[in-house]
Amino acid sequence: MSQLSWLASFERYLTSEKQLSKYSVRNYLYEINRAGKIIFDSQDITAHDQQWLAVNRDQLQAVLAKLHRQGLSPRSLSLCLSSLKQFFEFLVREQVIKANPAKNLNAPKQAKPLPKNMDLDAVTHLLDIDTSDSLGKRDKAIMELFYSSGLRLAELASLDIHDIDFQQHEVKVTGKGSKQRIVPVGKMALNALNVWLEARSAMAVGEAGDALFVSQQGKRLSHRSIQLRMNKWGQEQALSAKVHPHKLRHSFATHMLESSADLRAVQELLGHANLSTTQIYTSLDFQHLAKVYDGAHPRAKKAKGK
């Protein structure tokens, strides 16, 4: 069977059995052809039908290395490797090769895009909004609470009135995996919440029950509504970057870390299961961590004193 026939058979497999979209199938075939041109050093890979069956791991590693040198992004390299793994797994399934030479290959890790925080002046300007009506009061309380306590969008949207403890200056949050944590709430946020709750008491909110933040229709405020309202205020306050809940959460984390240098405390406040998540989230670089270490660790201090 020719290589073209194998590809045609693989295409039918992706379409009928895997039920991938035409777009996905096209991408798989494109990546396999691109790899074939490198492996066989030929634009006409249809002339190398049986050679596909003899391709080894080193040849495939060389393909990834060459594409990497050409500047292909980690995402594109990952797609290329995935396509090759699927193709050779298909050939194993068809019993024309014994093992998948791409099985244990790994593509370069994709860099996680880091959220950008707002500086203190930008946050202050954002929160200085018109609160002459109930919506303004509500939105100010939402944004103050996001920045005060670093909540996720889902966490804030699910809050009920009794989750706020005004006496202890705390909020009870239900995070990922239904894990609960207690997070401090700042004075400015508590003041804004008090103003909002007074306005809320004059609204008909039967369907929303005890929901902390409600719409004009008396329903619990949706995630999308919160996002749209924050974006609206960002535009009205003429901020250069788009404003969204995650940006205030990241700003909270960054500002807390800059002031305290206590990564573990920020981890607890954010509700992160792993400290490494917090380190990535707050855009820490090694030099900053080293500086904190040198200034805090007893052994580091002794070593510097010699």
Secondary structure, DSSP 4 states (H G I P E B T S, - for coil): --HHHHHHHHHHIIIIIS---HHHHHHHHHHHHHHHHHHTT-S-GGGGTGGGGG--HHHHHHHHHHHHHTT--HHHHHHHHHHHHHHHHHHHHTTSSSS-TTTT--PPPPPPPPPPPPPHHHHHHHH----SSHHHHHHHHHHHHHHHH---HHHHHT-BGGGEETTTTEEEEE-GGG-EEEEE--HHHHHHHHHHHHHHTTS--TTTTTBSSB-TTSSBPPHHHHHHHHHHHHHHTT-SS---HHHHHHHHHHHHHHHH--HHHHHHHHT-SSHHHHHHHTT--HHHHHHHHHHH-HHHHHHHH-
